[in-house]
């Protein structure tokens, strides 16, 4: 995993061409607490090269894609957040 520091609401861009395989954005709590383990929001993309990229800790309700959507590199997928076990965005 690679965590990138940025402000909440920063647009999250897809790193390559692929297909959205999962979108989860029902959680709204964040912080370093055991109750938040596994309670993050995410967009998951299967890249055309075969790798899967998971964008985690996104803000609820900000996903601009749905499961099955084809996406291109640079497409805005969602907005960054601090949802789930996350001390900061």
Order of alpha helices (4+ residues) and beta strands (2+ residues): beta-beta-beta-beta-beta-beta
